[in-house]
Amino acid sequence: MRNWPAVRARLAALLPTLAAALAAPVFADQTNYQETLPLVYVILIISVVGAGLVFAFLLYAIVHFRDPATKGRRYG
């Protein structure tokens, strides 16, 4: 059989270490979310600006490269 008092003593010694390890994120200065949030905002801004540029170029291409022979022609 196992030596249960020794196991209990080891668990009692391990308990404060385990509690500190589990509570460390609570008492940390910044969480992972708070550390990565500025990077997420930068990536979001870059993607929105990129999408706006692509959309603006598509509108420019539609206006600039339209066929003048189709002016006034009805479709449908």
DAZI-V753891 format. One record per backbone hydrogen bond with DSSP energy under -0.5 kcal/mol. NH is the residue of the N-H (numbers start at 1). CO is the residue of the C=O. Records with the same first field share a line. If there is no record, write none. Layout:
# DAZI-V753891
NH = CO  CO
This chain:
# DAZI-V753891
4 = 2
6 = 3
7 = 3
8 = 4
9 = 5
10 = 6
11 = 7
12 = 8
13 = 9
14 = 10
15 = 11
16 = 12
17 = 13
18 = 14
19 = 15
20 = 16
21 = 17
22 = 18
23 = 19
24 = 20
26 = 23
27 = 23
28 = 24
35 = 31
36 = 32
37 = 33
40 = 36
41 = 37
42 = 38
43 = 39
44 = 40
45 = 41
46 = 42
47 = 43
48 = 44
49 = 45
50 = 46
51 = 47
52 = 48
53 = 49
54 = 50
55 = 51
56 = 52
57 = 53
58 = 54
59 = 55
60 = 56
61 = 57
62 = 58
63 = 59
64 = 60
65 = 61
66 = 63
68 = 66
70 = 67
71 = 68
73 = 70
